[in-house]
Amino acid sequence: MITEKPRHAGDTAEAPAGRDVVLRWAAENPGSAALHQRARGLLPGGVTHDVRLAEPFPLAVARADGARKWDVDGHELICYVMGHGALLLGHSHPEVVAAVRAQAGLAFHPGAGHELESDWAELVVRLVPSAERVRFTSSGTEASLLALRVARAATGRDTIVKLAGHFHGWHDQVAVGSDPPFDQPDTAGLPRGLASSVAVIPADEGALAGVLRTRDVAAVILEPSGAAWGTVPLPPGFLAAARRLASESGTLLVFDEVVSGFRWAPGGVQQVTGVVPDLTVLGKVLAGGMPGGAVGGRADLMDHLAGPAAGSRRVAHPGTHNAHPLAAAAGVTTLRLAAPGGLQAGAGRLAAALRDELTAVFERSGVAGRAYGESSTFHLLFGPESASGTVDAAALKNSVPPASVSAALHCSMLSEGVHLFHGSGFLSAAHGEREAEQTVRALATTLRRLQAAGLA
Ligand SMILES: Cc1ncc(COP(=O)(O)O)c(C=O)c1O
């Protein structure tokens, strides 16, 4: 199964410890339970995204506003899922809602070029250092597929290198090595020959140098924030080394900034680090909460998409909803508000303070763990390895809480009015001190419950 961050391994059979915390939340949420019963007969697993599968059943939400949302049982929740990271401005920002409404009155789909697609592309080119040209898609997955196709067309090579644990959507070529164990396909249903054209390596300069020396590689694709939006940060200096090694071997460097783009800074991680890739994959914040994605990159590479003018190396890319006007309306409004960078800086400061306060809660409670993360995100890390201060793949492997702890953590935080995204969170410009304080209190209560249940 593909997830947007590493899944919690460990015990799969539900341990009795912590079950009361889960059952308490279940009892408080008959509406979500009933909707899940109904959905299970209609939607495989009762969900429409693998990552929403949850014990004892998924939360169902009725409406949302700013940093908060209300579930179908009427509970008010602080939202740290934020449209899987898409909602930098918060839920239903009034200017985004007004722009989408205005466009809906003009045309959903004119079946022709429109002004908003150029407005949108202009913003991407202005903000994202690597983007000289832009092609819009309907999702981040489509954008990563397109970037790799452009890379193969431009280099005339087949092999793609990706980093273990890095997620680039669910299309076949990247559905290998995202989930542990990293040397396996993440899903059934992949063509048998696929593995020969995709190499999965650890985020290690030597490993990258080795594969680029021994194979003709079209592209190296990676999350420049580190795997799963910084859950596993990259080793210091890795991005600059990847840039150098790719250039030396005629390989294209592709940054997947679907999460980090417009969030880490208006120009994403590439603006923060100064390491500029050849192609960038975008999504989420790009489209302001509507479905959308894009590839941005060097003009000579992107011109493979220019139709017959591109000749025999032409990259075909149709798509009914590419640059859909409603997505463009939300995207243009969001990017205009995000362009100065103040919103990201504010959300980043609040997230940094929240990470410190959550870590202090762990220390006061005596539970081994801490919060970490970058920009406007946080991740909770459990276990003795958290004390080392270094988060790498090895430390995380030993710190992954068993499924029973994850379920109890999730349900207890929900009972306290906080919706975490699998033990992590995205902040938005709508989050403030009030939300942070409630989250800190919720974690303190939750750690007490976990201790009482013998889970921490
Ligand atoms: C880094 C990254 N790349 C690509 C994707 C795929 O984007 P989408 O879900 O819009 O297809 C995601 C989705 O979470 C992502 O986190």
PDBQT file of the ligand as one rigid body, heavy atoms in Angstrom, charges set to zero:
ROOT
HETATM    1  C1  LIG A 501       5.897  14.289  -2.367  1.00  0.00    +0.000 C 
HETATM    2  C2  LIG A 501       4.645  13.883  -3.085  1.00  0.00    +0.000 A 
HETATM    3  N1  LIG A 501       4.684  13.708  -4.408  1.00  0.00    +0.000 NA
HETATM    4  C3  LIG A 501       3.594  13.361  -5.121  1.00  0.00    +0.000 A 
HETATM    5  C4  LIG A 501       2.384  13.168  -4.491  1.00  0.00    +0.000 A 
HETATM    6  C5  LIG A 501       1.191  12.765  -5.285  1.00  0.00    +0.000 C 
HETATM    7  O1  LIG A 501       0.308  13.843  -5.395  1.00  0.00    +0.000 OA
HETATM    8  P1  LIG A 501      -1.245  13.550  -5.645  1.00  0.00    +0.000 P 
HETATM    9  O2  LIG A 501      -1.776  12.925  -4.394  1.00  0.00    +0.000 OA
HETATM   10  O3  LIG A 501      -1.812  14.920  -5.939  1.00  0.00    +0.000 OA
HETATM   11  O4  LIG A 501      -1.347  12.654  -6.812  1.00  0.00    +0.000 OA
HETATM   12  C6  LIG A 501       2.290  13.344  -3.103  1.00  0.00    +0.000 A 
HETATM   13  C7  LIG A 501       1.016  13.143  -2.414  1.00  0.00    +0.000 C 
HETATM   14  O5  LIG A 501       0.918  13.147  -1.231  1.00  0.00    +0.000 OA
HETATM   15  C8  LIG A 501       3.446  13.695  -2.377  1.00  0.00    +0.000 A 
HETATM   16  O6  LIG A 501       3.423  13.833  -1.045  1.00  0.00    +0.000 OA
ENDROOT
TORSDOF 0
